[in-house]
Amino acid sequence: MKHKMIRQMYRDDVPDILAIEQEVYPDPWQQDMFHQEIDHNSAFVLLTSTSEIVGYICVIHAVDEIMISNIAIKRKYQNRGFGGLLLDFIIDLYKERGFEKCFLEVRKSNFRAISLYQKKGFTNIGLRKGYYTTPPEDALVMVLDLKDNQVKFI
Ligand SMILES: CC(C)(COP(=O)(O)OP(=O)(O)OC[C@H]1O[C@@H](n2cnc3c(N)ncnc32)[C@H](O)[C@@H]1OP(=O)(O)O)[C@@H](O)C(=O)NCCC(=O)NCCS
């Protein structure tokens, strides 16, 4: 893939995004959840040069903290650095906007995601017992200090 672009998510993107959700999650988000994120201007998509959606990231902000509420890459594009690209984009954007901390929750068994987050500097700060229901699983809570973090673009 030669060129990539990250832009805000639009309602027209949602049908393609729901297909990716169903492909990658056992408990996919429904349309309304994406519409809410779009209305808050806190959802972004990564596209190929031919406007195919590679993946997306959604963020919730509160005062000086953000939480990554969703990040996913279409299965055929996984393991090629695109999840890292979306994370770097968000970290840099909210760092520039003066936010101080970035939180996320991740299934305890999602080793690939956890290792990516650790590589980006996130550390474990706790466990939410039984946070996920389909299937039941604990969530690992992770945090990144946006004031100390030096982001490198790849
Ligand atoms: C988790 C997820 C978003 C990660 O996205 P991704 O694009 O696959 O991740 P990346 O490619 O950036 O990084 C993952 C691995 O690929 C490796 N990688 C990074 N750049 C690479 C490149 N250019 N070529 C090959 N591998 C690369 C990374 O080193 C990393 O491996 P690691 O296990 O050694 O850390 C994606 O796998 C996904 O959508 N999973 C399903 C949904 C999900 O679990 N979301 C997270 C919920 S909390």
The ligand as an SDF file (V2000), in Angstrom:
LIG
                    3D

 48 50  0  0  0  0  0  0  0  0999 V2000
   -4.9150   -5.0990   18.0650 C   0  0  0  0  0  0  0  0  0  0  0  0
   -4.8500   -4.5100   16.6530 C   0  0  0  0  0  0  0  0  0  0  0  0
   -5.6040   -3.2030   16.5980 C   0  0  0  0  0  0  0  0  0  0  0  0
   -3.3610   -4.2480   16.3400 C   0  0  0  0  0  0  0  0  0  0  0  0
   -3.2650   -3.7180   15.0400 O   0  0  0  0  0  0  0  0  0  0  0  0
   -2.1490   -4.2490   14.0430 P   0  0  0  0  0  0  0  0  0  0  0  0
   -2.1460   -3.3530   12.8720 O   0  0  0  0  0  0  0  0  0  0  0  0
   -2.3670   -5.6990   13.8080 O   0  0  0  0  0  0  0  0  0  0  0  0
   -0.8640   -4.0010   14.9550 O   0  0  0  0  0  0  0  0  0  0  0  0
    0.5900   -3.6270   14.4730 P   0  0  0  0  0  0  0  0  0  0  0  0
    0.9350   -4.3110   13.2030 O   0  0  0  0  0  0  0  0  0  0  0  0
    0.7680   -2.1540   14.5510 O   0  0  0  0  0  0  0  0  0  0  0  0
    1.4130   -4.2620   15.6580 O   0  0  0  0  0  0  0  0  0  0  0  0
    1.1790   -5.6170   15.9770 C   0  0  0  0  0  0  0  0  0  0  0  0
    2.4210   -6.3890   15.7300 C   0  0  0  0  0  0  0  0  0  0  0  0
    2.8910   -6.2480   14.4170 O   0  0  0  0  0  0  0  0  0  0  0  0
    4.2970   -5.9080   14.4430 C   0  0  0  0  0  0  0  0  0  0  0  0
    4.5910   -4.9510   13.3800 N   0  0  0  0  0  0  0  0  0  0  0  0
    4.6130   -3.5940   13.4690 C   0  0  0  0  0  0  0  0  0  0  0  0
    4.9690   -3.0580   12.3010 N   0  0  0  0  0  0  0  0  0  0  0  0
    5.1530   -4.0720   11.4480 C   0  0  0  0  0  0  0  0  0  0  0  0
    5.5190   -4.1210   10.0900 C   0  0  0  0  0  0  0  0  0  0  0  0
    5.7560   -3.0200    9.3820 N   0  0  0  0  0  0  0  0  0  0  0  0
    5.5750   -5.3240    9.5140 N   0  0  0  0  0  0  0  0  0  0  0  0
    5.3320   -6.4530   10.2020 C   0  0  0  0  0  0  0  0  0  0  0  0
    4.9890   -6.4490   11.5150 N   0  0  0  0  0  0  0  0  0  0  0  0
    4.9040   -5.2700   12.1280 C   0  0  0  0  0  0  0  0  0  0  0  0
    4.5270   -5.2650   15.7450 C   0  0  0  0  0  0  0  0  0  0  0  0
    5.8480   -5.4560   16.1350 O   0  0  0  0  0  0  0  0  0  0  0  0
    3.5440   -5.9800   16.6040 C   0  0  0  0  0  0  0  0  0  0  0  0
    4.1360   -7.1860   17.0140 O   0  0  0  0  0  0  0  0  0  0  0  0
    4.5770   -7.4480   18.4810 P   0  0  0  0  0  0  0  0  0  0  0  0
    3.6520   -8.5260   18.9230 O   0  0  0  0  0  0  0  0  0  0  0  0
    5.9780   -7.8520   18.3550 O   0  0  0  0  0  0  0  0  0  0  0  0
    4.4060   -6.1670   19.2470 O   0  0  0  0  0  0  0  0  0  0  0  0
   -5.3820   -5.5120   15.5830 C   0  0  0  0  0  0  0  0  0  0  0  0
   -4.6840   -6.7070   15.6730 O   0  0  0  0  0  0  0  0  0  0  0  0
   -6.8820   -5.7770   15.7180 C   0  0  0  0  0  0  0  0  0  0  0  0
   -7.6890   -5.0990   15.1130 O   0  0  0  0  0  0  0  0  0  0  0  0
   -7.2460   -6.7940   16.5100 N   0  0  0  0  0  0  0  0  0  0  0  0
   -8.6810   -7.1540   16.6980 C   0  0  0  0  0  0  0  0  0  0  0  0
   -9.3980   -6.0930   17.4890 C   0  0  0  0  0  0  0  0  0  0  0  0
   -8.7280   -5.8460   18.8230 C   0  0  0  0  0  0  0  0  0  0  0  0
   -8.3470   -6.7770   19.5150 O   0  0  0  0  0  0  0  0  0  0  0  0
   -8.5880   -4.5570   19.1780 N   0  0  0  0  0  0  0  0  0  0  0  0
   -8.0060   -4.1390   20.4410 C   0  0  0  0  0  0  0  0  0  0  0  0
   -9.0370   -4.0930   21.5000 C   0  0  0  0  0  0  0  0  0  0  0  0
   -8.3910   -3.4420   23.0210 S   0  0  0  0  0  0  0  0  0  0  0  0
  1  2  1  0
  2  3  1  0
  2  4  1  0
  2 36  1  0
  4  5  1  0
  5  6  1  0
  6  7  2  0
  6  8  1  0
  6  9  1  0
  9 10  1  0
 10 11  2  0
 10 12  1  0
 10 13  1  0
 13 14  1  0
 14 15  1  0
 15 16  1  0
 15 30  1  0
 16 17  1  0
 17 18  1  0
 17 28  1  0
 18 19  1  0
 18 27  1  0
 19 20  2  0
 20 21  1  0
 21 22  1  0
 21 27  2  0
 22 23  1  0
 22 24  2  0
 24 25  1  0
 25 26  2  0
 26 27  1  0
 28 29  1  0
 28 30  1  0
 30 31  1  0
 31 32  1  0
 32 33  2  0
 32 34  1  0
 32 35  1  0
 36 37  1  0
 36 38  1  0
 38 39  2  0
 38 40  1  0
 40 41  1  0
 41 42  1  0
 42 43  1  0
 43 44  2  0
 43 45  1  0
 45 46  1  0
 46 47  1  0
 47 48  1  0
M  END
$$$$
